[in-house]
Amino acid sequence: GDHMYARSVGDSAYPVGAAPELILGSSARELTRWGWSYVGGVVRHPFLRMLAIGYRDAGQMTIVKLDNGKELYSHRPVPWKLPEARTDARGQPVLGAGTDLKLGFIDLAADSLYVLGLFANRAERDIDFDLPPIGNDVYVYDWKARLLEVLRFEYPISSIAYANGVLYGIEWREGLPSVKRWKVELPQ
């Protein structure tokens, strides 16, 4: 069921907020048409009532209305074979693992102009499971899911943040992480 969220201090947890409001759920068509594709990130527009959702296993960026979850815009940057959806023992849709499973959007960052999506574009068979999901490309969109630019990095990144023309990320070299920042000039 819906539970309040809590803070924990030491060994005890105490409630600090009300139960969450359902915006999109497992019955929402926008999220289940790919067999409940795993989400690689969700960011909110700072002023408008919109969310950007980067789908990890469907390789798609989708902009939805915050009020009702209605899909406004979407874009898939590369051709994508959707993984086979199966049903688990509880009757819930799950994505089948195997050689056809790929990682798409694994993290998102945004401001009022841009949605930046870290894109892996890696097949499951090529993933190093000793590392977090990583990608070399950051796809830059506007809030209508129009692709504006692709930033390509020499070394893979596992997480991103963006503010005031600076992209931050966790870069991986030889299996070791470091936090980096890059000044980026994005299209106006």
MILUM-779107 format. One record per atom (N, C-alpha, C): residue number from 1; residue in three letters; chain; atom name; x, y, z. Coordinates in steps of 0.05 Angstrom, whole numbers, plus 32768, in hexadecimal, padded with zeros to 4 digits. Layout:
// MILUM-779107
- NUM/ALA/A/CA/X/Y/Z
...
END
This chain:
// MILUM-779107
- 1/GLY/A/N/8010/7FE8/8000
- 1/GLY/A/CA/8000/8000/8000
- 1/GLY/A/C/8011/8019/8000
- 2/ASP/A/N/8004/802F/8001
- 2/ASP/A/CA/8012/8049/8002
- 2/ASP/A/C/801A/804F/801F
- 3/HIS/A/N/8033/8054/8023
- 3/HIS/A/CA/803E/8059/803D
- 3/HIS/A/C/804A/8075/803E
- 4/MET/A/N/804B/8080/8056
- 4/MET/A/CA/8058/8099/805A
- 4/MET/A/C/8076/8095/8056
- 5/TYR/A/N/8084/80A9/8050
- 5/TYR/A/CA/80A1/80A6/804F
- 5/TYR/A/C/80AC/80AD/806B
- 6/ALA/A/N/80C4/80A3/8071
- 6/ALA/A/CA/80CF/80A7/808C
- 6/ALA/A/C/80ED/80AD/808A
- 7/ARG/A/N/80F7/80BA/809E
- 7/ARG/A/CA/8113/80BE/80A2
- 7/ARG/A/C/811D/80AA/80B6
- 8/SER/A/N/8136/80A1/80B2
- 8/SER/A/CA/8141/808F/80C6
- 8/SER/A/C/815A/809C/80D2
- 9/VAL/A/N/815C/809A/80EC
- 9/VAL/A/CA/8173/80A4/80FB
- 9/VAL/A/C/817B/808D/810C
- 10/GLY/A/N/8194/8084/8108
- 10/GLY/A/CA/819C/806C/8117
- 10/GLY/A/C/818B/8054/8110
- 11/ASP/A/N/8180/8048/8125
- 11/ASP/A/CA/816F/8030/8120
- 11/ASP/A/C/8152/8036/8120
- 12/SER/A/N/814A/804F/8123
- 12/SER/A/CA/812D/8055/8123
- 12/SER/A/C/8125/8066/810B
- 13/ALA/A/N/810C/8062/8103
- 13/ALA/A/CA/8101/8071/80ED
- 13/ALA/A/C/80E8/807F/80F7
- 14/TYR/A/N/80E4/8097/80ED
- 14/TYR/A/CA/80CC/80A6/80F5
- 14/TYR/A/C/80BF/80B3/80DD
- 15/PRO/A/N/80A5/80B4/80DC
- 15/PRO/A/CA/8097/80BF/80C5
- 15/PRO/A/C/809B/80DD/80C3
- 16/VAL/A/N/809E/80E7/80AA
- 16/VAL/A/CA/80A1/8104/80A6
- 16/VAL/A/C/808F/810F/8091
- 17/GLY/A/N/8080/80FE/8083
- 17/GLY/A/CA/806F/8107/806D
- 17/GLY/A/C/8057/80F6/8069
- 18/ALA/A/N/8045/8100/8059
- 18/ALA/A/CA/802C/80F1/8053
- 18/ALA/A/C/8031/80DC/803E
- 19/ALA/A/N/801E/80CA/803B
- 19/ALA/A/CA/801F/80B5/8027
- 19/ALA/A/C/8022/80C2/800B
- 20/PRO/A/N/8031/80B5/7FF9
- 20/PRO/A/CA/8036/80C1/7FDF
- 20/PRO/A/C/801C/80C1/7FCE
- 21/GLU/A/N/801B/80D4/7FBC
- 21/GLU/A/CA/8005/80D6/7FA9
- 21/GLU/A/C/800D/80C7/7F90
- 22/LEU/A/N/7FFC/80B5/7F87
- 22/LEU/A/CA/8001/80A5/7F6F
- 22/LEU/A/C/7FFE/80B7/7F56
- 23/ILE/A/N/8013/80B9/7F46
- 23/ILE/A/CA/8012/80C8/7F2D
- 23/ILE/A/C/8011/80B5/7F16
- 24/LEU/A/N/8023/80A2/7F15
- 24/LEU/A/CA/8023/808D/7F01
- 24/LEU/A/C/8027/8073/7F0F
- 25/GLY/A/N/8019/805E/7F06
- 25/GLY/A/CA/801B/8045/7F14
- 25/GLY/A/C/801C/802E/7F00
- 26/SER/A/N/801B/8016/7F0B
- 26/SER/A/CA/801E/7FFE/7EFA
- 26/SER/A/C/8006/7FFB/7EE7
- 27/SER/A/N/7FF0/800A/7EEC
- 27/SER/A/CA/7FDA/8008/7ED9
- 27/SER/A/C/7FDB/801E/7EC4
- 28/ALA/A/N/7FEE/8031/7EC6
- 28/ALA/A/CA/7FF0/8046/7EB2
- 28/ALA/A/C/7FFB/803B/7E98
- 29/ARG/A/N/7FED/803F/7E83
- 29/ARG/A/CA/7FF4/8035/7E69
- 29/ARG/A/C/800F/8040/7E60
- 30/GLU/A/N/8015/8059/7E67
- 30/GLU/A/CA/802E/8065/7E5E
- 30/GLU/A/C/8046/8056/7E69
- 31/LEU/A/N/8044/8049/7E80
- 31/LEU/A/CA/805A/803B/7E8C
- 31/LEU/A/C/805A/801D/7E87
- 32/THR/A/N/8044/8012/7E7F
- 32/THR/A/CA/8043/7FF4/7E7D
- 32/THR/A/C/8044/7FEB/7E60
- 33/ARG/A/N/8043/7FFC/7E4D
- 33/ARG/A/CA/8042/7FF2/7E31
- 33/ARG/A/C/805B/7FE2/7E29
- 34/TRP/A/N/8071/7FE6/7E38
- 34/TRP/A/CA/8089/7FD6/7E31
- 34/TRP/A/C/808D/7FC1/7E46
- 35/GLY/A/N/8078/7FB7/7E53
- 35/GLY/A/CA/807B/7FA3/7E68
- 35/GLY/A/C/8089/7FAE/7E80
- 36/TRP/A/N/8081/7FC6/7E89
- 36/TRP/A/CA/808C/7FD4/7EA0
- 36/TRP/A/C/80AA/7FD6/7E9C
- 37/SER/A/N/80B2/7FE5/7E88
- 37/SER/A/CA/80CF/7FEA/7E84
- 37/SER/A/C/80DA/7FF8/7E9C
- 38/TYR/A/N/80F1/7FEF/7EA4
- 38/TYR/A/CA/80FE/7FFB/7EBB
- 38/TYR/A/C/8105/8018/7EB5
- 39/VAL/A/N/8102/8029/7EC9
- 39/VAL/A/CA/8107/8046/7EC5
- 39/VAL/A/C/8123/804C/7ECE
- 40/GLY/A/N/8132/805A/7EBD
- 40/GLY/A/CA/814D/8061/7EC3
- 40/GLY/A/C/8150/807D/7ED0
- 41/GLY/A/N/813B/808C/7ED1
- 41/GLY/A/CA/813B/80A6/7EDF
- 41/GLY/A/C/8122/80B5/7EDA
- 42/VAL/A/N/811C/80C6/7EED
- 42/VAL/A/CA/8104/80D8/7EEC
- 42/VAL/A/C/810D/80F3/7EF6
- 43/VAL/A/N/8107/8108/7EE7
- 43/VAL/A/CA/810C/8124/7EEF
- 43/VAL/A/C/80F4/8135/7EEA
- 44/ARG/A/N/80F0/8149/7EFA
- 44/ARG/A/CA/80D9/815B/7EF8
- 44/ARG/A/C/80E3/8176/7EED
- 45/HIS/A/N/80D2/8182/7EDC
- 45/HIS/A/CA/80D7/819D/7ED3
- 45/HIS/A/C/80D4/81AF/7EEB
- 46/PRO/A/N/80E7/81C2/7EEF
- 46/PRO/A/CA/80E5/81D3/7F07
- 46/PRO/A/C/80CD/81E5/7F09
- 47/PHE/A/N/80C0/81EC/7EF2
- 47/PHE/A/CA/80A9/81FE/7EF4
- 47/PHE/A/C/808F/81F2/7EE8
- 48/LEU/A/N/8092/81E3/7ED2
- 48/LEU/A/CA/807B/81D8/7EC5
- 48/LEU/A/C/8074/81BD/7ED1
- 49/ARG/A/N/805C/81B4/7ECF
- 49/ARG/A/CA/8052/819B/7EDB
- 49/ARG/A/C/8058/8184/7EC8
- 50/MET/A/N/8072/817E/7EC4
- 50/MET/A/CA/807A/8169/7EB2
- 50/MET/A/C/8090/8158/7EBF
- 51/LEU/A/N/8091/813F/7EB8
- 51/LEU/A/CA/80A6/812D/7EC0
- 51/LEU/A/C/80B3/8122/7EA7
- 52/ALA/A/N/80CD/811E/7EA8
- 52/ALA/A/CA/80DB/810F/7E93
- 52/ALA/A/C/80E2/80F4/7E9E
- 53/ILE/A/N/80DD/80DF/7E8F
- 53/ILE/A/CA/80E3/80C4/7E97
- 53/ILE/A/C/80F5/80B7/7E83
- 54/GLY/A/N/810C/80AE/7E8C
- 54/GLY/A/CA/811E/809F/7E7A
- 54/GLY/A/C/811C/8082/7E7F
- 55/TYR/A/N/8113/8073/7E6B
- 55/TYR/A/CA/810F/8056/7E6E
- 55/TYR/A/C/8129/8047/7E69
- 56/ARG/A/N/8130/8037/7E7D
- 56/ARG/A/CA/8149/8028/7E7B
- 56/ARG/A/C/8148/8012/7E66
- 57/ASP/A/N/8133/8003/7E66
- 57/ASP/A/CA/8132/7FEB/7E55
- 57/ASP/A/C/8122/7FF0/7E3B
- 58/ALA/A/N/8116/8007/7E38
- 58/ALA/A/CA/8108/800D/7E1F
- 58/ALA/A/C/8117/8022/7E0F
- 59/GLY/A/N/812D/802D/7E1B
- 59/GLY/A/CA/813D/8040/7E0D
- 59/GLY/A/C/812E/8059/7E03
- 60/GLN/A/N/811C/8063/7E13
- 60/GLN/A/CA/810B/8079/7E0B
- 60/GLN/A/C/8109/808E/7E20
- 61/MET/A/N/8108/80A8/7E16
- 61/MET/A/CA/8104/80BF/7E27
- 61/MET/A/C/80E7/80C7/7E24
- 62/THR/A/N/80D8/80CA/7E3A
- 62/THR/A/CA/80BC/80D2/7E38
- 62/THR/A/C/80B7/80E9/7E4B
- 63/ILE/A/N/80A8/80FD/7E41
- 63/ILE/A/CA/809F/8113/7E51
- 63/ILE/A/C/8081/810F/7E57
- 64/VAL/A/N/8079/8110/7E70
- 64/VAL/A/CA/805D/810C/7E78
- 64/VAL/A/C/8053/8124/7E88
- 65/LYS/A/N/8039/8127/7E89
- 65/LYS/A/CA/802C/813B/7E9A
- 65/LYS/A/C/802D/8131/7EB6
- 66/LEU/A/N/8035/8142/7EC8
- 66/LEU/A/CA/8036/813B/7EE4
- 66/LEU/A/C/801B/8135/7EF0
- 67/ASP/A/N/8006/8143/7EE6
- 67/ASP/A/CA/7FEB/8140/7EF2
- 67/ASP/A/C/7FDE/8125/7EED
- 68/ASN/A/N/7FE3/811A/7ED5
- 68/ASN/A/CA/7FD4/8101/7ECE
- 68/ASN/A/C/7FE5/80EC/7EC1
- 69/GLY/A/N/7FFF/80F1/7EBD
- 69/GLY/A/CA/8010/80DD/7EB1
- 69/GLY/A/C/800E/80DB/7E93
- 70/LYS/A/N/7FFE/80EC/7E86
- 70/LYS/A/CA/7FFA/80EA/7E69
- 70/LYS/A/C/8014/80F1/7E5B
- 71/GLU/A/N/801B/80DF/7E48
- 71/GLU/A/CA/8033/80E3/7E38
- 71/GLU/A/C/802F/80FB/7E26
- 72/LEU/A/N/8042/810E/7E28
- 72/LEU/A/CA/8042/8125/7E16
- 72/LEU/A/C/8055/8122/7DFF
- 73/TYR/A/N/806D/8119/7E04
- 73/TYR/A/CA/8081/8116/7DEF
- 73/TYR/A/C/8092/80FE/7DF6
- 74/SER/A/N/809E/80F2/7DE1
- 74/SER/A/CA/80B1/80DD/7DE6
- 74/SER/A/C/80C5/80DA/7DCF
- 75/HIS/A/N/80DC/80CE/7DD5
- 75/HIS/A/CA/80F0/80CB/7DC0
- 75/HIS/A/C/8102/80B3/7DC7
- 76/ARG/A/N/8107/80A3/7DB4
- 76/ARG/A/CA/811A/808C/7DB7
- 76/ARG/A/C/8131/8093/7DA4
- 77/PRO/A/N/8149/8098/7DB0
- 77/PRO/A/CA/8160/80A2/7D9F
- 77/PRO/A/C/816C/808E/7D8C
- 78/VAL/A/N/816A/8075/7D91
- 78/VAL/A/CA/8175/8061/7D7F
- 78/VAL/A/C/8160/804B/7D7B
- 79/PRO/A/N/8162/803C/7D65
- 79/PRO/A/CA/8150/8025/7D61
- 79/PRO/A/C/8153/8012/7D79
- 80/TRP/A/N/813C/8007/7D83
- 80/TRP/A/CA/813C/7FF8/7D9C
- 80/TRP/A/C/812A/7FE0/7D99
- 81/LYS/A/N/8135/7FC9/7D9F
- 81/LYS/A/CA/8124/7FB0/7DA0
- 81/LYS/A/C/811B/7FAE/7DBD
- 82/LEU/A/N/8101/7FB0/7DC1
- 82/LEU/A/CA/80F7/7FAF/7DDC
- 82/LEU/A/C/80F9/7F92/7DE7
- 83/PRO/A/N/8101/7F90/7E01
- 83/PRO/A/CA/8103/7F75/7E0C
- 83/PRO/A/C/80E8/7F68/7E0F
- 84/GLU/A/N/80E9/7F4E/7E10
- 84/GLU/A/CA/80D0/7F3F/7E13
- 84/GLU/A/C/80C4/7F42/7E2F
- 85/ALA/A/N/80AB/7F49/7E31
- 85/ALA/A/CA/809D/7F4B/7E4B
- 85/ALA/A/C/8093/7F30/7E52
- 86/ARG/A/N/8097/7F29/7E6C
- 86/ARG/A/CA/808D/7F10/7E76
- 86/ARG/A/C/807C/7F16/7E8F
- 87/THR/A/N/8070/7F02/7E9A
- 87/THR/A/CA/8061/7F04/7EB3
- 87/THR/A/C/806E/7EF4/7EC9
- 88/ASP/A/N/8073/7F00/7EE0
- 88/ASP/A/CA/807F/7EF2/7EF6
- 88/ASP/A/C/806A/7EE1/7F05
- 89/ALA/A/N/8073/7ED4/7F1A
- 89/ALA/A/CA/8061/7EC2/7F2A
- 89/ALA/A/C/8049/7ED0/7F36
- 90/ARG/A/N/804C/7EEB/7F3A
- 90/ARG/A/CA/8036/7EFA/7F46
- 90/ARG/A/C/8024/7F06/7F30
- 91/GLY/A/N/802A/7F00/7F17
- 91/GLY/A/CA/801A/7F0B/7F01
- 91/GLY/A/C/8022/7F27/7EF8
- 92/GLN/A/N/8039/7F30/7F02
- 92/GLN/A/CA/8042/7F4B/7EFC
- 92/GLN/A/C/8054/7F4A/7EE3
- 93/PRO/A/N/8052/7F5F/7ED1
- 93/PRO/A/CA/8063/7F5F/7EBA
- 93/PRO/A/C/8080/7F64/7EC2
- 94/VAL/A/N/8092/7F55/7EB5
- 94/VAL/A/CA/80AF/7F59/7EB9
- 94/VAL/A/C/80BC/7F57/7E9E
- 95/LEU/A/N/80D4/7F62/7E9C
- 95/LEU/A/CA/80E2/7F60/7E83
- 95/LEU/A/C/80F4/7F48/7E83
- 96/GLY/A/N/80F4/7F39/7E6D
- 96/GLY/A/CA/8105/7F22/7E6B
- 96/GLY/A/C/8122/7F2A/7E68
- 97/ALA/A/N/8133/7F1C/7E76
- 97/ALA/A/CA/8150/7F20/7E73
- 97/ALA/A/C/815A/7F10/7E5B
- 98/GLY/A/N/8171/7F16/7E52
- 98/GLY/A/CA/817D/7F07/7E3C
- 98/GLY/A/C/818D/7F1A/7E2B
- 99/THR/A/N/8195/7F0F/7E14
- 99/THR/A/CA/81A6/7F1E/7E03
- 99/THR/A/C/8198/7F36/7DF5
- 100/ASP/A/N/817D/7F36/7DF5
- 100/ASP/A/CA/816F/7F4C/7DE8
- 100/ASP/A/C/816B/7F63/7DFB
- 101/LEU/A/N/8171/7F60/7E15
- 101/LEU/A/CA/816D/7F75/7E28
- 101/LEU/A/C/8184/7F89/7E26
- 102/LYS/A/N/817D/7FA3/7E24
- 102/LYS/A/CA/8190/7FB9/7E22
- 102/LYS/A/C/818A/7FCD/7E37
- 103/LEU/A/N/819F/7FDD/7E3E
- 103/LEU/A/CA/819B/7FF4/7E50
- 103/LEU/A/C/819A/800D/7E3F
- 104/GLY/A/N/8185/801D/7E44
- 104/GLY/A/CA/8182/8037/7E36
- 104/GLY/A/C/8189/804D/7E49
- 105/PHE/A/N/8175/805D/7E51
- 105/PHE/A/CA/817A/8073/7E63
- 105/PHE/A/C/817E/8069/7E80
- 106/ILE/A/N/8195/8070/7E8C
- 106/ILE/A/CA/819B/8066/7EA6
- 106/ILE/A/C/819B/807D/7EBB
- 107/ASP/A/N/819B/8096/7EB3
- 107/ASP/A/CA/8199/80AC/7EC6
- 107/ASP/A/C/8190/80C5/7EB7
- 108/LEU/A/N/8183/80D7/7EC5
- 108/LEU/A/CA/817A/80F0/7EBA
- 108/LEU/A/C/8182/8108/7ECB
- 109/ALA/A/N/8184/811F/7EBF
- 109/ALA/A/CA/8187/8138/7ECD
- 109/ALA/A/C/8178/814D/7EBC
- 110/ALA/A/N/8170/8163/7EC9
- 110/ALA/A/CA/8160/8177/7EBA
- 110/ALA/A/C/8162/8192/7EC7
- 111/ASP/A/N/815B/81A6/7EB7
- 111/ASP/A/CA/8155/81C1/7EC1
- 111/ASP/A/C/813D/81CB/7EB1
- 112/SER/A/N/8138/81E4/7EB1
- 112/SER/A/CA/811F/81EE/7EA4
- 112/SER/A/C/8120/81ED/7E86
- 113/LEU/A/N/8138/81EA/7E7A
- 113/LEU/A/CA/813B/81E9/7E5D
- 113/LEU/A/C/8140/81CD/7E52
- 114/TYR/A/N/814F/81BD/7E61
- 114/TYR/A/CA/8159/81A4/7E57
- 114/TYR/A/C/8153/818C/7E68
- 115/VAL/A/N/8151/8175/7E5B
- 115/VAL/A/CA/8151/815B/7E68
- 115/VAL/A/C/8169/814C/7E5D
- 116/LEU/A/N/817B/8144/7E6E
- 116/LEU/A/CA/8193/8136/7E66
- 116/LEU/A/C/8190/8119/7E6E
- 117/GLY/A/N/8194/8107/7E5C
- 117/GLY/A/CA/8191/80EA/7E61
- 117/GLY/A/C/81AA/80DB/7E5C
- 118/LEU/A/N/81B5/80CF/7E71
- 118/LEU/A/CA/81CD/80BE/7E6E
- 118/LEU/A/C/81C4/80A4/7E61
- 119/PHE/A/N/81CF/809D/7E4A
- 119/PHE/A/CA/81C5/8087/7E3A
- 119/PHE/A/C/81DB/8072/7E38
- 120/ALA/A/N/81D5/8059/7E3F
- 120/ALA/A/CA/81E8/8043/7E3F
- 120/ALA/A/C/81EB/8037/7E24
- 121/ASN/A/N/81D4/8030/7E17
- 121/ASN/A/CA/81D3/8022/7DFD
- 121/ASN/A/C/81E6/800A/7DFE
- 122/ARG/A/N/81E3/7FFA/7E13
- 122/ARG/A/CA/81F4/7FE2/7E16
- 122/ARG/A/C/81E2/7FC9/7E19
- 123/ALA/A/N/81E9/7FB4/7E0B
- 123/ALA/A/CA/81DB/7F9B/7E0D
- 123/ALA/A/C/81E3/7F8E/7E28
- 124/GLU/A/N/81D0/7F7E/7E33
- 124/GLU/A/CA/81D6/7F71/7E4D
- 124/GLU/A/C/81EF/7F60/7E4B
- 125/ARG/A/N/81F4/7F53/7E35
- 125/ARG/A/CA/820B/7F42/7E32
- 125/ARG/A/C/8225/7F52/7E34
- 126/ASP/A/N/8224/7F6C/7E2F
- 126/ASP/A/CA/823C/7F7D/7E30
- 126/ASP/A/C/823F/7F8D/7E4A
- 127/ILE/A/N/822F/7F88/7E5D
- 127/ILE/A/CA/822F/7F97/7E76
- 127/ILE/A/C/8242/7F8A/7E8A
- 128/ASP/A/N/8252/7F9B/7E97
- 128/ASP/A/CA/8263/7F92/7EAC
- 128/ASP/A/C/8254/7F96/7EC6
- 129/PHE/A/N/824B/7F80/7ED2
- 129/PHE/A/CA/8239/7F81/7EE9
- 129/PHE/A/C/8248/7F88/7F03
- 130/ASP/A/N/8263/7F8C/7F01
- 130/ASP/A/CA/8272/7F96/7F18
- 130/ASP/A/C/8271/7FB4/7F1A
- 131/LEU/A/N/8266/7FC1/7F05
- 131/LEU/A/CA/8263/7FDE/7F05
- 131/LEU/A/C/8245/7FE5/7F05
- 132/PRO/A/N/823E/7FFE/7F0D
- 132/PRO/A/CA/8222/8006/7F0A
- 132/PRO/A/C/821D/800A/7EEC
- 133/PRO/A/N/8204/800D/7EE4
- 133/PRO/A/CA/81FE/8013/7EC8
- 133/PRO/A/C/820D/802C/7EBF
- 134/ILE/A/N/821A/802A/7EA7
- 134/ILE/A/CA/822B/8040/7E9E
- 134/ILE/A/C/8225/8046/7E81
- 135/GLY/A/N/822A/805E/7E78
- 135/GLY/A/CA/8227/8066/7E5C
- 135/GLY/A/C/823A/807C/7E55
- 136/ASN/A/N/823F/807F/7E3B
- 136/ASN/A/CA/8252/8094/7E32
- 136/ASN/A/C/8243/80AC/7E25
- 137/ASP/A/N/8229/80A9/7E21
- 137/ASP/A/CA/821A/80BE/7E13
- 137/ASP/A/C/8206/80CB/7E25
- 138/VAL/A/N/8204/80E6/7E24
- 138/VAL/A/CA/81EF/80F5/7E32
- 138/VAL/A/C/81DF/8102/7E1C
- 139/TYR/A/N/81C6/80FA/7E1A
- 139/TYR/A/CA/81B3/8105/7E06
- 139/TYR/A/C/81A6/811E/7E12
- 140/VAL/A/N/81A7/8134/7E04
- 140/VAL/A/CA/819C/814D/7E0E
- 140/VAL/A/C/8182/8153/7DFF
- 141/TYR/A/N/816C/8156/7E0E
- 141/TYR/A/CA/8152/815B/7E03
- 141/TYR/A/C/8147/8175/7E0D
- 142/ASP/A/N/8133/8180/7DFF
- 142/ASP/A/CA/8123/8195/7E0B
- 142/ASP/A/C/810B/8187/7E18
- 143/TRP/A/N/80F9/8197/7E24
- 143/TRP/A/CA/80E3/818B/7E32
- 143/TRP/A/C/80CC/8182/7E20
- 144/LYS/A/N/80D1/8182/7E06
- 144/LYS/A/CA/80BE/8175/7DF2
- 144/LYS/A/C/80CB/815C/7DE7
- 145/ALA/A/N/80DF/8152/7DF5
- 145/ALA/A/CA/80ED/8139/7DED
- 145/ALA/A/C/80FA/813B/7DD1
- 146/ARG/A/N/8101/8154/7DC9
- 146/ARG/A/CA/8110/8157/7DB0
- 146/ARG/A/C/812E/8155/7DB6
- 147/LEU/A/N/813B/8143/7DA8
- 147/LEU/A/CA/8157/813F/7DAC
- 147/LEU/A/C/8167/8157/7DA1
- 148/LEU/A/N/8176/8164/7DB3
- 148/LEU/A/CA/8185/817C/7DAB
- 148/LEU/A/C/81A3/8176/7DA6
- 149/GLU/A/N/81AE/8163/7DB5
- 149/GLU/A/CA/81CA/815E/7DB3
- 149/GLU/A/C/81D1/8144/7DC1
- 150/VAL/A/N/81E7/8138/7DBA
- 150/VAL/A/CA/81F2/8121/7DC8
- 150/VAL/A/C/820E/8128/7DD1
- 151/LEU/A/N/8212/8125/7DEB
- 151/LEU/A/CA/822D/812A/7DF6
- 151/LEU/A/C/823A/810E/7DFA
- 152/ARG/A/N/8251/810A/7DEE
- 152/ARG/A/CA/825E/80F0/7DEF
- 152/ARG/A/C/8278/80F3/7E00
- 153/PHE/A/N/827B/80E0/7E13
- 153/PHE/A/CA/8291/80E1/7E25
- 153/PHE/A/C/82A4/80CA/7E21
- 154/GLU/A/N/82BE/80CF/7E24
- 154/GLU/A/CA/82D3/80BB/7E1F
- 154/GLU/A/C/82D0/80A3/7E32
- 155/TYR/A/N/82CB/80AA/7E4C
- 155/TYR/A/CA/82C8/8095/7E60
- 155/TYR/A/C/82AB/8093/7E69
- 156/PRO/A/N/82A1/807C/7E70
- 156/PRO/A/CA/8285/8079/7E78
- 156/PRO/A/C/827F/8087/7E92
- 157/ILE/A/N/8265/808E/7E94
- 157/ILE/A/CA/825A/809C/7EAB
- 157/ILE/A/C/8243/808C/7EB6
- 158/SER/A/N/823F/808D/7ED1
- 158/SER/A/CA/8229/807E/7EDD
- 158/SER/A/C/8213/808F/7EE8
- 159/SER/A/N/8217/80A8/7EED
- 159/SER/A/CA/8203/80BA/7EF8
- 159/SER/A/C/8209/80D6/7EEF
- 160/ILE/A/N/81F3/80E7/7EEC
- 160/ILE/A/CA/81F7/8102/7EE3
- 160/ILE/A/C/81E7/8116/7EF4
- 161/ALA/A/N/81F0/812F/7EF4
- 161/ALA/A/CA/81E1/8146/7EFE
- 161/ALA/A/C/81E8/815D/7EEC
- 162/TYR/A/N/81D6/8171/7EEA
- 162/TYR/A/CA/81DB/8188/7ED9
- 162/TYR/A/C/81D0/81A1/7EE6
- 163/ALA/A/N/81E1/81B7/7EE5
- 163/ALA/A/CA/81D8/81D1/7EEF
- 163/ALA/A/C/81EA/81E6/7EE2
- 164/ASN/A/N/81DD/81FC/7ED9
- 164/ASN/A/CA/81EB/8214/7ED0
- 164/ASN/A/C/8202/820E/7EBC
- 165/GLY/A/N/81FC/81FD/7EA8
- 165/GLY/A/CA/8210/81F8/7E94
- 165/GLY/A/C/8226/81E5/7E9C
- 166/VAL/A/N/8223/81D7/7EB2
- 166/VAL/A/CA/8237/81C4/7EBB
- 166/VAL/A/C/822A/81A9/7EBE
- 167/LEU/A/N/8236/8195/7EB2
- 167/LEU/A/CA/822D/8179/7EB5
- 167/LEU/A/C/8240/816C/7EC8
- 168/TYR/A/N/8235/815E/7EDC
- 168/TYR/A/CA/8244/814F/7EF0
- 168/TYR/A/C/823E/8132/7EEB
- 169/GLY/A/N/8252/8121/7EEF
- 169/GLY/A/CA/824E/8105/7EEB
- 169/GLY/A/C/8262/80F4/7EFA
- 170/ILE/A/N/825B/80DB/7EFF
- 170/ILE/A/CA/826E/80C8/7F0A
- 170/ILE/A/C/827A/80B9/7EF3
- 171/GLU/A/N/8294/80BE/7EEE
- 171/GLU/A/CA/82A2/80B2/7ED8
- 171/GLU/A/C/82B1/8099/7EE2
- 172/TRP/A/N/82B2/8085/7ED0
- 172/TRP/A/CA/82BF/806C/7ED7
- 172/TRP/A/C/82D7/8067/7EC5
- 173/ARG/A/N/82EF/8065/7ED1
- 173/ARG/A/CA/8307/805E/7EC2
- 173/ARG/A/C/8314/8046/7ED0
- 174/GLU/A/N/8318/8031/7EC0
- 174/GLU/A/CA/8324/8018/7ECA
- 174/GLU/A/C/8316/800E/7EE4
- 175/GLY/A/N/82FC/8010/7EE4
- 175/GLY/A/CA/82EC/8006/7EFA
- 175/GLY/A/C/82EB/8018/7F12
- 176/LEU/A/N/82F6/8030/7F11
- 176/LEU/A/CA/82F7/8042/7F28
- 176/LEU/A/C/82E6/805B/7F22
- 177/PRO/A/N/82D5/8063/7F35
- 177/PRO/A/CA/82C5/807B/7F31
- 177/PRO/A/C/82D2/8095/7F3A
- 178/SER/A/N/82CB/80AA/7F2D
- 178/SER/A/CA/82D3/80C5/7F36
- 178/SER/A/C/82BD/80D9/7F2D
- 179/VAL/A/N/82B8/80ED/7F3D
- 179/VAL/A/CA/82A4/8101/7F36
- 179/VAL/A/C/82B2/8116/7F25
- 180/LYS/A/N/82A5/811C/7F0E
- 180/LYS/A/CA/82B0/812F/7EFB
- 180/LYS/A/C/829B/8144/7EF5
- 181/ARG/A/N/82A5/815B/7EE9
- 181/ARG/A/CA/8293/816F/7EDF
- 181/ARG/A/C/829D/8179/7EC5
- 182/TRP/A/N/828A/817F/7EB3
- 182/TRP/A/CA/8290/8189/7E99
- 182/TRP/A/C/827F/81A2/7E94
- 183/LYS/A/N/828C/81B7/7E8B
- 183/LYS/A/CA/827C/81CF/7E81
- 183/LYS/A/C/8272/81C8/7E66
- 184/VAL/A/N/8258/81CA/7E62
- 184/VAL/A/CA/824C/81C3/7E48
- 184/VAL/A/C/823B/81DB/7E3E
- 185/GLU/A/N/823E/81E1/7E25
- 185/GLU/A/CA/822E/81F6/7E19
- 185/GLU/A/C/8218/81E8/7E09
- 186/LEU/A/N/81FF/81EA/7E13
- 186/LEU/A/CA/81E9/81DD/7E06
- 186/LEU/A/C/81DA/81F1/7DF4
- 187/PRO/A/N/81CC/81E7/7DDF
- 187/PRO/A/CA/81BE/81F9/7DCD
- 187/PRO/A/C/81A9/8209/7DDC
- 188/GLN/A/N/81A5/8222/7DD4
- 188/GLN/A/CA/8190/8233/7DE1
- 188/GLN/A/C/8176/8230/7DD3
END
